[in-house]
Amino acid sequence: MANRRMLLSAEGKEILEILTAALELERPMVIHIALAKSIASNESLNENLDPKNKWTIPDNIIKEKDFLLFKHLLIQKAKRPLDDEELHKYMILEIENGLRILNRLNESKSSMQDLRLVIL
């Protein structure tokens, strides 16, 4: 099992690039962290994302055991069963939300703080 192709907003893509540089990690790892951070937060999801200028998150970024874990965490957060279409919709919304949460943490940290520690 793995994720299907998903579309990230242009703003989300920009934030992803900023966080990739700030954390000195590859994009897939930053996407994993963003998804986990969003699932752990109690913030509501913003479903009004810019419909144009989408960037494609390729298939298989989240796969096998990681996909299964995130799938069940999303089902638990939704408090109802999710079909495949809904699951991927929730997943991209959570990734977008997580990227924004991480970006706020990055912007609010002092110059002496390490972003990795702030995220924890």
trRosetta pair geometry for C-beta under 8 A, 3 or more apart (Angstrom, degrees):
i j d omega theta_ij theta_ji phi_ij phi_ji
1 63 7.1 164 97 -157 51 60
1 64 6.6 128 59 -98 70 27
1 67 5.0 -153 115 99 97 137
1 68 6.1 99 69 -63 136 84
1 71 7.6 -31 143 -30 143 149
2 59 6.4 78 118 173 121 81
2 60 4.4 3 169 -102 152 61
2 61 7.9 131 -177 37 104 41
2 62 6.5 155 -157 89 69 53
2 63 3.7 -13 -106 -110 105 86
2 64 6.9 1 -74 -27 86 53
2 67 5.4 -142 -113 -57 37 156
3 6 6.5 -45 165 -18 122 115
3 57 7.4 -25 121 119 139 115
3 59 6.6 -169 93 -146 68 49
3 60 6.9 -161 52 -56 73 17
3 61 5.9 -33 51 48 129 82
3 62 4.5 62 -19 52 120 95
3 63 7.2 -101 9 -69 73 61
3 67 6.1 -159 -39 -115 73 115
3 88 6.8 126 -154 -116 85 96
3 91 6.6 -161 -122 140 120 160
4 59 6.0 -28 -148 -108 35 88
4 88 5.6 -23 43 -109 107 148
5 56 5.8 -16 -170 -165 107 106
5 57 6.8 158 -159 78 53 60
5 58 6.2 -33 -110 -144 84 32
5 59 5.3 -47 -56 -54 73 77
6 56 7.5 140 76 -156 38 56
6 57 4.5 -9 63 53 89 114
6 88 6.0 -160 -89 -177 108 100
6 91 6.7 -113 -89 98 157 108
6 92 4.5 -169 -175 -82 130 116
6 95 7.5 108 115 29 149 150
7 54 3.9 -3 -175 -178 115 135
7 55 7.0 136 -160 64 63 35
7 56 6.0 -36 -102 -98 65 56
7 57 7.2 -153 -79 12 15 83
7 92 6.9 29 58 -144 53 150
8 12 4.3 -125 177 98 96 128
8 13 5.4 126 111 -61 116 80
8 16 6.9 20 160 -25 157 143
8 54 6.6 134 64 -165 39 74
8 55 4.8 -33 67 67 96 91
8 56 7.5 178 18 -89 84 6
8 57 5.4 87 -28 -38 109 102
8 92 7.0 -148 -85 -154 60 100
8 95 6.9 -80 -104 113 103 127
8 96 6.9 169 -142 -82 76 87
9 12 4.3 99 54 5 80 105
9 13 6.9 -138 96 -7 44 84
9 49 4.5 -126 -66 179 137 117
9 50 5.0 108 -152 48 115 91
9 53 7.2 50 -171 93 60 87
9 54 6.5 -52 -105 -110 35 66
9 55 7.7 1 91 20 12 86
9 96 6.3 59 12 -120 110 123
10 13 5.6 -50 -150 32 33 115
10 14 6.6 36 151 -20 63 102
10 50 6.0 -46 26 81 99 141
10 52 7.5 -2 -22 105 124 63
10 53 3.6 1 -55 124 129 121
10 54 7.1 -90 -46 -80 71 25
10 55 6.8 116 -97 -21 47 99
11 14 5.6 -51 -151 33 34 114
11 15 6.4 33 152 -16 65 105
11 49 7.8 -141 42 -153 113 91
11 50 6.5 115 -4 10 105 127
12 15 5.7 -55 -148 39 32 111
12 16 6.2 39 151 -25 65 105
12 49 7.6 -3 -25 -149 120 132
12 55 7.4 -146 83 41 94 112
12 95 7.3 68 -164 121 137 92
12 96 4.9 -72 -94 -120 135 80
12 99 5.2 102 -145 66 81 160
12 100 7.9 -63 -103 -46 77 85
13 16 5.5 -50 -147 32 31 116
13 17 6.6 32 153 -19 63 102
13 55 4.0 92 -84 6 135 150
14 17 5.9 -55 -155 33 31 110
14 18 6.6 30 149 -17 65 105
15 18 5.6 -53 -149 36 35 113
15 19 6.2 28 155 -14 68 109
15 99 4.5 109 108 161 133 112
15 100 6.7 -56 -134 -78 170 50
15 102 7.5 122 165 75 113 98
15 103 4.7 -66 -145 -67 116 135
16 19 6.0 -60 -145 42 28 106
16 20 6.1 35 154 -27 64 107
16 27 6.2 42 168 -136 117 95
16 30 6.1 131 -152 111 77 135
16 31 7.2 12 -129 -71 119 81
16 34 7.8 -60 -101 -35 84 155
16 99 6.0 -48 -66 -129 73 133
17 20 5.6 -49 -143 31 29 116
17 21 6.7 25 158 -13 61 104
18 21 6.2 -64 -159 39 28 106
18 22 6.1 21 151 -16 67 114
18 103 6.7 63 83 -116 134 98
18 106 7.0 145 134 112 113 163
19 22 5.4 -55 -136 42 35 110
19 23 5.7 15 169 -3 71 113
19 30 5.1 134 113 -154 115 133
19 34 7.5 94 108 -65 169 113
19 99 6.8 -132 -7 -145 148 80
19 102 5.5 40 -111 124 140 130
19 103 6.7 -90 -59 -77 109 73
19 106 6.6 -134 -98 -50 79 151
20 23 6.6 -63 -135 48 18 95
20 25 6.3 -112 -141 72 58 66
20 26 7.1 -2 -143 -166 105 15
20 27 5.6 -21 -97 -80 132 64
20 30 5.3 -92 -81 -26 71 156
21 24 7.3 16 -174 -73 30 52
22 106 5.5 15 167 -134 172 131
22 115 5.3 56 150 -8 111 166
23 29 7.9 -146 118 106 135 111
23 30 6.2 153 50 -94 143 102
23 33 7.7 -178 -133 38 170 165
23 115 5.9 -103 -84 93 74 130
23 116 6.5 110 -134 -71 87 87
25 29 4.4 -101 167 83 124 129
25 30 5.4 149 89 -52 116 86
25 33 7.8 78 83 -8 163 137
26 29 5.2 90 61 10 77 104
26 30 7.3 -148 97 -5 39 90
27 30 5.7 -61 -146 38 34 110
27 31 6.2 36 157 -22 69 105
27 61 7.9 -67 117 -139 95 127
28 31 5.6 -54 -149 35 33 114
28 32 6.5 37 152 -21 65 102
28 61 4.8 -160 -121 -160 98 90
28 62 7.8 176 -161 -60 96 59
29 32 5.5 -49 -151 33 35 115
29 33 6.4 34 151 -18 66 104
30 33 5.6 -52 -147 38 34 112
30 34 6.2 37 153 -21 66 106
30 99 8.0 59 150 -106 101 89
30 102 7.8 170 -167 121 91 171
31 34 5.7 -52 -144 37 30 112
31 35 6.3 32 156 -19 63 106
31 57 6.7 123 -124 -138 152 131
31 61 5.9 -1 80 152 154 136
31 62 7.3 -119 118 -52 117 101
31 95 5.9 -4 -157 -141 84 120
32 35 5.9 -57 -149 36 27 110
32 36 6.3 23 155 -15 64 109
32 62 6.7 147 -91 -98 84 97
32 66 6.7 -52 -123 -166 118 138
33 36 5.8 -57 -147 40 30 109
33 37 6.1 30 156 -21 66 109
33 98 7.3 167 114 162 56 128
33 102 6.9 77 120 -87 108 144
33 119 6.9 -9 -179 -176 124 150
34 37 5.8 -55 -143 37 28 111
34 38 6.3 26 159 -17 63 109
34 94 8.0 140 131 134 81 70
34 95 5.4 65 109 -153 118 61
34 98 3.2 129 173 113 68 117
34 99 4.6 9 -140 -61 142 63
34 101 7.5 146 -145 50 73 97
34 102 5.7 -82 -101 -9 83 135
35 38 6.0 -59 -148 37 27 109
35 39 6.4 26 156 -18 63 108
35 62 7.3 16 7 -86 169 145
35 70 5.9 -3 147 -130 136 132
35 91 6.9 -4 -128 -160 123 76
35 94 5.5 63 -139 119 69 110
35 95 5.1 -20 -77 -87 85 74
35 98 5.5 -117 -60 0 21 163
36 39 5.8 -56 -146 37 30 110
36 40 6.3 25 157 -16 64 111
36 70 7.8 -93 -75 -100 70 98
36 98 7.2 92 49 -131 42 145
37 40 5.8 -62 -149 40 28 110
37 41 6.4 28 154 -25 65 108
37 98 4.5 122 67 -145 96 99
37 101 5.3 -165 134 89 121 135
37 102 6.0 114 62 -58 167 94
37 119 6.8 -78 -93 -163 131 98
38 41 5.7 -54 -145 30 32 110
38 43 7.4 -79 -145 57 71 108
38 45 8.0 63 -177 -96 120 92
38 94 4.2 157 106 -173 137 76
38 95 7.0 -127 12 -71 151 17
38 97 4.3 107 -131 91 127 103
38 98 3.3 -91 -31 -61 107 89
38 101 6.2 174 -82 8 71 137
39 70 7.3 -146 -52 -140 153 76
39 73 5.0 32 -170 144 149 125
39 74 6.8 -88 -110 -76 117 64
39 77 5.9 -126 -149 -50 81 148
39 94 5.9 30 -60 -162 76 137
39 98 7.7 -6 -7 -74 65 122
41 97 7.4 -145 63 142 133 116
41 98 7.8 171 11 -97 125 69
41 101 5.9 -148 -42 -105 158 156
43 97 6.3 176 94 -174 118 122
43 101 6.8 -177 18 -80 151 117
45 90 7.9 -102 -84 -141 169 66
45 93 4.6 41 -168 159 136 121
45 94 6.9 -59 -104 -75 123 54
45 96 7.9 84 -157 72 91 105
45 97 5.3 -85 -119 -58 72 140
46 49 6.8 108 118 -61 95 80
46 93 7.6 -177 63 -157 49 94
46 96 7.1 -107 64 117 94 122
46 97 6.6 149 20 -88 84 90
46 100 7.8 34 21 8 131 162
47 93 6.3 -21 -95 -118 72 129
49 96 6.2 -72 -90 -149 141 163
50 53 6.3 -10 125 53 127 101
51 54 7.8 -38 175 -49 37 108
57 61 5.7 -65 171 -2 99 151
57 92 7.5 -176 24 -110 137 96
57 95 7.5 -8 -57 138 163 170
58 61 6.0 120 71 -46 73 99
60 63 4.9 12 -152 -63 70 127
62 66 5.3 -123 -162 114 78 113
62 67 4.8 125 134 -84 88 79
62 70 6.1 -27 178 25 142 151
62 91 7.7 -142 44 -166 154 136
63 66 6.4 48 59 52 37 104
63 67 5.3 -10 -138 -25 17 121
64 67 6.1 112 43 21 21 103
64 68 7.0 -43 149 -6 37 104
65 68 5.6 -55 -146 38 33 113
65 69 6.2 36 155 -21 66 105
66 69 5.7 -55 -149 36 30 112
66 70 6.3 23 157 -12 66 108
67 70 6.0 -59 -145 42 29 106
67 71 6.0 36 154 -27 65 108
68 71 5.6 -51 -145 32 28 117
68 72 6.6 19 160 -11 62 106
69 72 6.3 -65 -153 40 26 102
69 73 6.3 24 153 -17 65 111
70 73 5.6 -56 -143 40 33 113
70 74 6.2 34 157 -20 67 106
70 91 6.9 69 144 -119 124 106
71 74 6.0 -60 -153 36 26 109
71 75 6.5 25 151 -18 63 107
71 82 8.0 -148 -166 66 78 119
71 87 6.1 5 -133 -155 87 132
72 75 5.4 -47 -142 36 37 114
72 76 6.2 40 155 -20 65 104
73 76 5.6 -53 -147 37 31 113
73 77 6.3 30 153 -19 65 106
74 77 5.6 -53 -144 37 33 110
74 78 6.1 27 157 -14 66 109
74 82 6.5 -42 120 16 107 156
74 87 6.3 111 99 -143 144 76
74 90 5.1 126 -169 117 127 134
74 91 6.4 -53 -85 -74 158 73
74 94 6.8 -116 -105 -25 107 154
75 78 5.9 -58 -144 42 28 107
75 80 7.5 -115 -163 82 71 33
75 81 6.4 2 -146 -122 113 39
75 82 5.4 -135 -98 10 80 103
75 87 7.7 -20 -63 -106 86 99
76 79 7.2 25 178 -75 34 50
77 90 8.0 157 79 -179 116 134
78 82 5.8 77 55 -55 163 115
78 86 7.9 90 -135 149 166 120
78 90 6.4 -61 -65 -112 127 156
82 86 4.2 -134 -161 98 91 115
82 87 4.5 126 124 -68 123 77
82 90 6.4 -61 -136 5 156 141
83 86 5.1 87 51 16 70 104
83 87 6.8 -127 98 -12 32 94
84 87 5.6 -53 -145 32 28 117
84 88 6.7 21 161 -13 63 105
85 88 6.4 -62 -154 37 27 103
85 89 6.5 27 150 -19 63 109
86 89 5.4 -56 -147 37 35 114
86 90 6.1 33 156 -16 69 105
87 90 5.9 -57 -149 39 27 108
87 91 6.1 31 152 -25 63 109
88 91 5.2 -48 -141 34 34 118
88 92 6.5 32 160 -16 65 101
89 92 6.4 -57 -151 36 27 102
89 93 6.5 24 152 -14 62 110
90 93 5.7 -60 -147 41 32 111
90 94 6.0 31 156 -19 68 108
91 94 5.8 -56 -146 38 27 109
91 95 6.4 30 153 -21 63 105
92 95 5.5 -49 -145 35 35 114
92 96 6.3 38 154 -20 65 103
93 96 5.7 -52 -148 36 31 112
93 97 6.2 30 153 -17 65 108
94 97 5.6 -53 -143 40 32 112
94 98 6.0 35 155 -21 65 108
95 98 5.7 -55 -144 38 28 112
95 99 6.4 33 155 -23 63 104
96 99 5.9 -54 -152 31 28 112
96 100 6.8 24 152 -14 62 106
97 100 5.9 -60 -155 37 32 109
97 101 6.4 34 149 -21 67 105
98 101 5.5 -50 -145 34 35 113
98 102 6.3 32 157 -16 67 105
99 102 5.8 -55 -147 39 30 109
99 103 6.2 33 152 -22 64 108
100 103 5.5 -51 -143 35 32 115
100 104 6.5 36 155 -21 64 101
101 104 5.9 -54 -153 33 30 110
101 105 6.6 29 149 -17 63 105
102 105 5.6 -53 -151 37 35 113
102 106 6.3 38 150 -22 66 105
102 119 6.5 8 -123 -109 90 109
103 106 5.5 -51 -147 35 33 114
103 107 6.3 29 155 -16 66 106
104 107 5.8 -57 -145 40 31 108
104 108 6.1 17 160 -11 66 115
105 108 6.1 -66 -140 44 26 102
105 109 6.4 36 160 -37 64 103
105 115 7.0 110 121 -151 104 84
105 118 5.1 155 173 133 110 117
105 119 6.1 110 127 -86 160 62
106 109 6.3 -47 -147 15 26 112
106 115 5.5 10 -106 -122 81 125
106 118 7.7 147 -81 85 42 144
109 113 4.2 -121 -176 74 109 130
109 115 6.1 -154 14 -93 165 66
109 118 4.8 -76 -89 -78 128 160
110 113 5.0 99 54 -6 76 104
113 117 6.6 -126 -175 70 86 111
113 118 5.5 72 150 -56 127 114
114 117 4.6 74 74 9 98 106
114 118 7.0 -172 90 -11 48 86
115 118 5.3 -56 -145 37 37 115
115 119 6.3 44 155 -27 69 101
116 119 5.9 -49 -152 27 29 114
116 120 7.2 30 150 -18 59 101
117 120 5.8 -49 -156 29 38 112
